Amino acid sequence: MAISRKVREQMKESSWIRRMFEAGIELREAHGAENVFDLSLGNPLLEPPAEFRAELARLAADKTPNTHRYMPNGGFPEVRASVAEALAEESGVPVTGAEILMTVGAAGAINTILRSILDEGDEVVLLAPYFGEYPFYIQHQTGVAKTAACDDNWLPDIASIESAIGPRTRALIINSPNNPTGVIYPEASIAAIGEALTRAEEKYGTEIYLISDEPYRKLIYSDQPYPFIFNHHPRSIVATSHSKDLGLAGERIGYLALNPADPGKTDLMDALTFSIRTLGFVNAPALMQRAVAGIQRATVDIAIYRDKRDLLYGTLIDIGYECVKPDGAFYVFPKSPIPDDTEFVRQLQKELVLVVPGIGFGTPGYFRASYCVDDWVIEGSIAGFRKVFEQANS
Ligand SMILES: Cc1ncc(COP(=O)(O)O)c(C=O)c1O
């Protein structure tokens, strides 16, 4: 077969995704879509806000020339300036357009960053549980993933991070609010990570980037302030998108932001601009850049996701599942009532409930259920969750 060994290997590693997808199709065909309760996907449910449609209508009528051609690879300067202004307001850090690069979603941002900073064999530390695509992004960009652990509350374990860092470490990726746990890292955790990175940089005489993947930054259901990384490590980069906060996952629009205090930011921006071009993205979609520029302060109706969180989390806790309460994103990550999470997922499938095994996030023994679904899907899943839990505990 004319497929690379590397990709064949990666496809095998992620084959559980295809199996889940196929199981979903089979179950829907056999039992009818209305009888299958699919909590396996993180596809944002809520429609984009009215402000987005108004912007699209305005842009459709706008005949200003040169708006659909190539622009500088980092994005339209006026879009970068608008994004910077909103981020500066939100974070209290004086970000300018020169530190913003418009990207093809958060996934595009992370690949562009890794492409720019990794030499072959360089290492990137991940915190388990992590978004299951990260190891593939790192491998694609010739790096090696190393894993550090979280504590029982799914907060970063600093000692574990320190032992995962070595002389070849070039970056640590954090993700808060987290997929799959929904946990938000408090300021103290971010500060401790920054200190650990600085200590490691001194120890090894290297520079280590803190990359914060934040596509769920505006999907927060508690009053706690969101701690930005820029105050805690000079070499830090935000990667984010409007896939979730504006419900635009299919439109592939996001951005990355460099720390204004990073002494190497000009060289880094040059490298990122080169990488977004030569990775083949060329630039973020022009129409979407202009559509999101003026609606940076708008979001989907977060209260709807919060109510769904309360419904699913409350139900699972009532049944007896152990789960850290998620304060953001749209996932819960409970403990599997039997040690083998893939077997648990199979048992749930028999009850027509679909969730993802923890192994897909580098953390076996748990499972992820998404609540970015209609309420009837959550309500319909309850009987299955109860039955499999009772079987496990009988
Ligand atoms: C943690 C995390 N990072 C990145 C992405 C990719 O998002 P985007 O659609 O912005 O590329 C996702 C998508 O689900 C995610 O959950």
The ligand as a Gaussian input file, in Angstrom:
#p B3LYP/6-31G(d) Opt

LIG

0 1
 C       -8.507000      21.127000      23.009000
 C       -8.745000      21.362000      21.569000
 N       -7.795000      21.988000      20.850000
 C       -7.953000      22.233000      19.547000
 C       -9.090000      21.846000      18.885000
 C       -9.216000      22.152000      17.434000
 O      -10.101000      23.209000      17.285000
 P      -10.261000      24.060000      15.969000
 O      -11.584000      23.708000      15.397000
 O      -10.210000      25.453000      16.435000
 O       -9.137000      23.723000      15.080000
 C      -10.106000      21.192000      19.571000
 C      -11.320000      20.740000      18.880000
 O      -12.159000      20.042000      19.394000
 C       -9.937000      20.953000      20.957000
 O      -10.877000      20.333000      21.684000

